[in-house]
Amino acid sequence: MELTITRTTHPAEKPADPRKAGFGTIFTDHMFEMDYSPEQGWHNARIIPLENLSLHPGAAVFHYGAEVFEGLKAYRTAQGKVQMFRPRDNMERMRNSAERIQLPDFDADFMLEALTKLVALDQDWVPSAPGTSLYIRPVEFCTDIDLGLHNIGHAKMMIILSPVGSYLSGGLRPVSILIEDHDVRAVRGGTGYAKCGGNYAAANRAAAKAEQKGYDQVLWLDGVHQRYIEEVGGMNVMFKLDGKIVTPALTGSVLPGITRRSCIQLLKDKGYEVEERLFAVDELIEALESGKLEEAWGCGTAAVISPIGKFCYQDKAYTIGEENGPTAQWLYDTLTGIQWGSVADPYGWVYPVPEKP
Ligand SMILES: *Cc1c(COP(=O)(O)O)cnc(C)c1O
């Protein structure tokens, strides 16, 4: 498929320091768009100046939430080059998410090419201050003008770019977590493994409750027993017990994070035993009380690694530690080192972005 490029004639001012803005509030000069219809398949692939969308108010995405998305980053190295981290994995995961929602499938290679060209075109927007990057947000949604519940016919794909600082203000520091024991995010057979907007809508109430009680994030339990730990907000979660790493298994209701997968590889290669299994909240509390729990952290593209310092379960507060744990710190340093190009990448995770077209 052909990809046309129309450059802006009105480039916007770049932020002096994106760390001062919120996460994802400033956007670059260009966007990618393409459309799907049953007759034409994917067509009209284009990079154009960033603009508002014009959609019919009857478009199904507004009513029934048929939407999937991705989140990845481009990083500026000390040598001034721009690189991405495992972008093909994001495109493959987006295909899996789309399949769950029954949005049209797409060619991951073509999307990777489009994404790379867009980032190459707007690469002057990739910031260079410590901890900053260019957040890349692909999104696919249903544009059928139809309030009836039918199979999806028409869809749109977009990619937008946003220069960002670190997701959690204050850089690497321990966060506090509220273990949610009423609402659930996902159930087996549901959409938990898909990166779709609906999962986040369902999480809003617990997130509001956590914020109101003074906690940074929600930790979700499984939807059946409300006993097994699943994940944190937009992050997967890992625990260090007696020198071993434990992380919830991908049972279908947990999002298969690319940061999670990368951490597991790094930890195993460092010689850690990593167990992917069911991990109950009572086991967590028991491990904390018996002194076995050494560290806990969340991991995801936006925040990279977030050590967990405190958590609350059924109105009881527990403290894991006031400082960043050594394993979380090592993971953070290694991952960000690979991403920003200061640590060698023996895995082939780094994906260079070519010069401006
Ligand atoms: C995106 C996301 C993650 C983290 O995935 P990464 O690929 O590591 O960024 C974890 N949980 C949820 C619910 C997510 O949406």
The ligand as an SDF file (V2000), in Angstrom:
LIG
                    3D

 15 15  0  0  0  0  0  0  0  0999 V2000
    0.0410   -1.0740   28.4180 C   0  0  0  0  0  0  0  0  0  0  0  0
   -0.3000   -1.7570   29.6880 C   0  0  0  0  0  0  0  0  0  0  0  0
    0.6690   -2.4090   30.4780 C   0  0  0  0  0  0  0  0  0  0  0  0
    2.1500   -2.3510   30.1850 C   0  0  0  0  0  0  0  0  0  0  0  0
    2.5120   -2.8530   28.9430 O   0  0  0  0  0  0  0  0  0  0  0  0
    3.8880   -2.3950   28.2660 P   0  0  0  0  0  0  0  0  0  0  0  0
    3.9110   -3.1030   26.9640 O   0  0  0  0  0  0  0  0  0  0  0  0
    4.9760   -2.8490   29.1750 O   0  0  0  0  0  0  0  0  0  0  0  0
    3.8460   -0.9200   28.1600 O   0  0  0  0  0  0  0  0  0  0  0  0
    0.2350   -3.1000   31.5980 C   0  0  0  0  0  0  0  0  0  0  0  0
   -1.0490   -3.1310   31.9540 N   0  0  0  0  0  0  0  0  0  0  0  0
   -2.0080   -2.5030   31.2290 C   0  0  0  0  0  0  0  0  0  0  0  0
   -3.4190   -2.5890   31.6610 C   0  0  0  0  0  0  0  0  0  0  0  0
   -1.6670   -1.7940   30.0890 C   0  0  0  0  0  0  0  0  0  0  0  0
   -2.6100   -1.1620   29.3830 O   0  0  0  0  0  0  0  0  0  0  0  0
  1  2  1  0
  2  3  1  0
  2 14  2  0
  3  4  1  0
  3 10  2  0
  4  5  1  0
  5  6  1  0
  6  7  2  0
  6  8  1  0
  6  9  1  0
 10 11  1  0
 11 12  2  0
 12 13  1  0
 12 14  1  0
 14 15  1  0
M  END
$$$$
